[in-house]
Amino acid sequence: MADSETTTPTKMSARNVNVFYGEKQAIQDVSIDVDLDNVTAFIGPSGCGKSTFLRTLNRMNDTVPSARVTGTITLDGDDIYASGMDVVQLRARVGMVFQKPNPFPKSIYENIAYGPRIHGLASGKAELDQIVEKSLRRAGLWEEVKDRLHDSGTALSGGQQQRLCIGRAIAVEPEVILMDEPCSALDPIATAKIEELILDLRGNYAIVIVTHNMQQAARVSQRTAFFHLGRLVEQGPTTEIFTNPREERTKDYITGRYG
Ligand SMILES: Nc1ncnc2c1ncn2[C@@H]1O[C@H](COP(=O)(O)OP(=O)(O)OP(=O)(O)O)[C@@H](O)[C@H]1O
C-alpha cells in the first residue's frame, strides 16, 4: 500500500453535488473533500460517474452543452461555480491529465512552454527555458528528451507522451492535478513510471486519480472513494477501504464480484 495518509488541510470541497446530462442524472448528492497532501483515488464500475464527477472539479463539464451541475464545489474556500470565476484561471490551478495522452502537435518544448507563455509566467526566453526544464524534470522526462526538445511531442512513446502531458499540466504551477485513468492506454512499464511519478508529486499538489485498477489505487493513493450508480458509496483511508470496507457494495467491488 502507498504511504499512510497524512492529516492535511482540505484543498477542494464538494457538497451535495448533482450532475445531469439533459434529463439523465449521472451524479447524485456527492459530498467529498480533497486533501492537499494526499492522493485521492476514485474507483467504481464503468459508468458509475467517476469521470463525470472528476470533471466537475475544474468545470470541464462546461464543455458539454447538456451537462448541468448543482451543489457547491470550493477551491480554498471559493465557489468555483460562482459567476465571477475565471474558468481559464481555474483550469490552470486545477490541471487535468486525460486517459489518452494528448500532446499538442507541436515540439516537446512548445508543449510545455505554451501554458506558461499564455499565463504570463515567464518574463523572457531564459525564464521560459528554465520552466521547461523544471517541468520536464518533475515529470521524469528531462533525461530522455533534453537533446531533442524541438522534436514533435507526438513522436514520443505513449508513456513519454503521458509524462509530457503531466509536465504540461505542472508547467502552469497548478495546485490540484486531476488524472482520468492516466495509465489505461499504457503498457506495464510505462504505467509503473507514471505511478512512481504520482508518488513523487505527492505533497506538491493535491492529486485525484480515476482508476479501474484496484492495485493501482492501493499503490498510489492514501484516500479512496468508491462510486456506484452515480452515488459516492464510501470514502476513507485507502488501507481501510481495501482491507475493511464498511459497505457490502464496496467489498463486492474490490473483491472483483462485479464491475
Ligand atoms: N457527454 C455525455 N452525455 C450524456 N451522458 C453522458 C456523457 N458523459 C457521460 N455520460 C453518462 O453519465 C454516466 C457516467 O459516466 P462517466 O463517464 O462519468 O462514468 P465512469 O464511471 O467514469 O465510467 P468509465 O469508468 O467507463 O469511464 C454514464 O451513464 C454515461 O453514459
The ligand as a Gaussian input file, in Angstrom:
#p B3LYP/6-31G(d) Opt

LIG

0 1
 N      -21.378000      13.693000     -22.532000
 C      -22.296000      12.886000     -22.009000
 N      -23.586000      12.977000     -22.397000
 C      -24.540000      12.152000     -21.868000
 N      -24.299000      11.219000     -20.939000
 C      -23.029000      11.087000     -20.518000
 C      -21.971000      11.906000     -21.020000
 N      -20.821000      11.542000     -20.393000
 C      -21.148000      10.542000     -19.549000
 N      -22.471000      10.271000     -19.615000
 C      -23.207000       9.258000     -18.834000
 O      -23.016000       9.529000     -17.458000
 C      -22.822000       8.309000     -16.738000
 C      -21.485000       8.359000     -16.011000
 O      -20.443000       8.328000     -16.984000
 P      -18.914000       8.510000     -16.596000
 O      -18.133000       8.510000     -17.860000
 O      -18.772000       9.658000     -15.702000
 O      -18.654000       7.186000     -15.763000
 P      -17.286000       6.492000     -15.347000
 O      -17.512000       5.902000     -14.013000
 O      -16.167000       7.454000     -15.483000
 O      -17.175000       5.364000     -16.443000
 P      -15.890000       4.641000     -17.058000
 O      -15.194000       4.005000     -15.917000
 O      -16.474000       3.649000     -18.007000
 O      -15.067000       5.705000     -17.744000
 C      -22.934000       7.191000     -17.752000
 O      -24.240000       6.690000     -17.719000
 C      -22.639000       7.865000     -19.060000
 O      -23.308000       7.223000     -20.119000

